[in-house]
Amino acid sequence: MTLMATFEVPEHVRPIREKVTRFIEDRVYPAEPTIHAGGEEANALVRELQAQAKSEGLWALGHPEELGGGGMPFLDYVFVNEVQGRSEFGQVALGTYSLQDSIMLHKYASPEWRDRYLKPLVEGEIFPSFAMTEPDVASSDPTQLRTTAVLEGDEWVITGRKWFTTYANRAAYTTVMCRTEPDAPPHRAFSMIVVPTETPGYTVVRETPVLGISGGHCEVDYDHVRVPGDNLLGPRGHGFVIAQERLGPGRIFHCMRWLGQAQRAFDLMCHRLNERVAFGEPLADKQLMQKHVFDSYAEIQGCRMLTLHAAQKLDRGDQARVEIGVIKVVGARMLHDVIDRAIQVFGAKGLTDDTPLSFMYRAARSGRIYDGPDEVHIQAAGRRVLEEYRQGRGWDFGLR
Ligand SMILES: Cc1cc2nc3c(=O)[nH]c(=O)nc-3n(C[C@H](O)[C@H](O)[C@H](O)COP(=O)(O)OP(=O)(O)OC[C@H]3O[C@@H](n4cnc5c(N)ncnc54)[C@H](O)[C@@H]3O)c2cc1C
């Protein structure tokens, strides 16, 4: 049966979505300057927000119930995720930062590692981290990754260097993508191995700020790091399969949060246009300013429909590889361009920290690179569509 895509928030999701919106706007927005500044005051404020979210039934809403989460179905949760994404700190405040890692551990980890990490992960007591990218190879092509893991007796010995491991400097463990099968074909040569960050030989070399923001992106050296054999996730050589399972729904969540950020920028832009007067009339009356509204409207709405369509395909068991690749690219561009226009409308003020736009803009720029740069997704989606034509099936948008 073909289901029609729904783009409006379903009736039964509206009350909880409204509660999350209020939490983000009334409590997380005012906390942003302190959290940006970092340090103990920031940590205490995050813990306070987390405690409030737990006591108000807003914690980890998208995590499966058996893991202690709210158990919201995927297609309901995407709408909540959208409003949670209006603030960069929404995920941490509402306990959803660990969603992809919890699901990965739940599905693939040994009973010992599930016991050790899952509950504290969902409770927000520990941070996870995930390491694929390496400084010395073009990591857009992960078949080139050089970090190795060799089984010696019943221990994996890991050697190599990763960077851009987000939150490695505060995480309890890192899931590391390692070459374990040197003689296998490239897509079966890698495995995922869980490495507790206190393991000897695991050293955070430095944090690399991104466009001036300290986001916890770390370079990490692995010098003969030894971990037990059963720290392996899933079967040997299964690294690409696990990475793909992790990234698919992850990209839907990224895009929905980006839509939340874009909504915030759009709101700020429209209010400013109505309030600010130049050359004898509100900015809102100037056609060039109206074009900013038009372009942003079209991009947000278009991206929203593409994203929800991809989410619905994924929910029906389709891998939606083309659709997810497209939204990753369109979503990141949309976000960048909408915030860029909002900054333009604000003039010099848009570049200061007097509005959230400066931070949002810098964070948005990364979206075109992380989880695979635009070009990789464009190439893969283009190839897949062309292959459908080569096979004689074509691509009928009305039926896809
Ligand atoms: C904020 C942020 C957080 C991140 N968090 C993590 C994390 O937690 N864990 C992790 O492992 N990694 C993380 N990354 C790393 C990110 O996933 C990689 O940077 C990304 O996959 C690209 O790899 P690379 O930087 O090695 O670029 P390269 O592979 O060196 O590519 C450089 C450029 O070459 C071009 N290019 C690449 N391939 C093609 C192609 N096929 N066709 C045409 N042009 C191409 C693109 O323009 C690309 O930007 C993060 C990155 C950022 C910015």
The ligand as a MOL file (V3000), in Angstrom:
LIG
                    3D

  0  0  0     0  0            999 V3000
M  V30 BEGIN CTAB
M  V30 COUNTS 53 58 0 0 0
M  V30 BEGIN ATOM
M  V30 1 C 31.3190 20.2600 13.2640 0
M  V30 2 C 31.8170 18.9250 12.8120 0
M  V30 3 C 31.5880 17.7970 13.6030 0
M  V30 4 C 32.0610 16.5440 13.1910 0
M  V30 5 N 31.8860 15.4630 14.0250 0
M  V30 6 C 32.4340 14.2760 13.6870 0
M  V30 7 C 32.3700 13.1570 14.5800 0
M  V30 8 O 31.7980 13.2350 15.6920 0
M  V30 9 N 32.9890 11.9980 14.2150 0
M  V30 10 C 33.6360 11.8580 13.0300 0
M  V30 11 O 34.1640 10.7910 12.7340 0
M  V30 12 N 33.7370 12.9120 12.1550 0
M  V30 13 C 33.1560 14.1120 12.4600 0
M  V30 14 N 33.2760 15.1920 11.5960 0
M  V30 15 C 34.0640 15.0360 10.3810 0
M  V30 16 C 33.2580 15.0110 9.0860 0
M  V30 17 O 32.3550 13.9300 9.0400 0
M  V30 18 C 34.2800 15.0030 7.9250 0
M  V30 19 O 34.9400 16.2630 7.9630 0
M  V30 20 C 33.6460 14.7670 6.5740 0
M  V30 21 O 33.2020 13.4360 6.4640 0
M  V30 22 C 34.6140 15.0810 5.4080 0
M  V30 23 O 35.8430 14.4560 5.5410 0
M  V30 24 P 37.1890 15.3290 5.4150 0
M  V30 25 O 37.1010 16.4840 6.3450 0
M  V30 26 O 38.3330 14.4050 5.5760 0
M  V30 27 O 37.1490 15.9630 3.9570 0
M  V30 28 P 37.8570 15.3620 2.6460 0
M  V30 29 O 37.4470 13.9580 2.4690 0
M  V30 30 O 39.3050 15.6890 2.6950 0
M  V30 31 O 37.1610 16.2290 1.5100 0
M  V30 32 C 37.4920 17.6100 1.3010 0
M  V30 33 C 36.5630 18.2050 0.2780 0
M  V30 34 O 36.7200 17.5290 -0.9480 0
M  V30 35 C 35.5060 17.5570 -1.6810 0
M  V30 36 N 35.1110 16.1820 -2.0320 0
M  V30 37 C 35.2040 15.0580 -1.2950 0
M  V30 38 N 34.7060 13.9990 -1.9490 0
M  V30 39 C 34.2920 14.4410 -3.1540 0
M  V30 40 C 33.6730 13.8410 -4.2890 0
M  V30 41 N 33.3460 12.5240 -4.2880 0
M  V30 42 N 33.3770 14.6240 -5.3580 0
M  V30 43 C 33.6800 15.9480 -5.3720 0
M  V30 44 N 34.2540 16.5690 -4.3190 0
M  V30 45 C 34.5590 15.8450 -3.2280 0
M  V30 46 C 34.4540 18.2010 -0.7550 0
M  V30 47 O 34.2900 19.5610 -1.0970 0
M  V30 48 C 35.0810 18.0780 0.6040 0
M  V30 49 O 34.6240 19.0740 1.5130 0
M  V30 50 C 32.7830 16.4330 11.9720 0
M  V30 51 C 32.9840 17.5700 11.1810 0
M  V30 52 C 32.5170 18.8000 11.5730 0
M  V30 53 C 32.7890 20.0120 10.6970 0
M  V30 END ATOM
M  V30 BEGIN BOND
M  V30 1 1 1 2
M  V30 2 1 2 3
M  V30 3 2 2 52
M  V30 4 2 3 4
M  V30 5 1 4 5
M  V30 6 1 4 50
M  V30 7 2 5 6
M  V30 8 1 6 7
M  V30 9 1 6 13
M  V30 10 2 7 8
M  V30 11 1 7 9
M  V30 12 1 9 10
M  V30 13 2 10 11
M  V30 14 1 10 12
M  V30 15 2 12 13
M  V30 16 1 13 14
M  V30 17 1 14 15
M  V30 18 1 14 50
M  V30 19 1 15 16
M  V30 20 1 16 17
M  V30 21 1 16 18
M  V30 22 1 18 19
M  V30 23 1 18 20
M  V30 24 1 20 21
M  V30 25 1 20 22
M  V30 26 1 22 23
M  V30 27 1 23 24
M  V30 28 2 24 25
M  V30 29 1 24 26
M  V30 30 1 24 27
M  V30 31 1 27 28
M  V30 32 2 28 29
M  V30 33 1 28 30
M  V30 34 1 28 31
M  V30 35 1 31 32
M  V30 36 1 32 33
M  V30 37 1 33 34
M  V30 38 1 33 48
M  V30 39 1 34 35
M  V30 40 1 35 36
M  V30 41 1 35 46
M  V30 42 1 36 37
M  V30 43 1 36 45
M  V30 44 2 37 38
M  V30 45 1 38 39
M  V30 46 1 39 40
M  V30 47 2 39 45
M  V30 48 1 40 41
M  V30 49 2 40 42
M  V30 50 1 42 43
M  V30 51 2 43 44
M  V30 52 1 44 45
M  V30 53 1 46 47
M  V30 54 1 46 48
M  V30 55 1 48 49
M  V30 56 2 50 51
M  V30 57 1 51 52
M  V30 58 1 52 53
M  V30 END BOND
M  V30 END CTAB
M  END
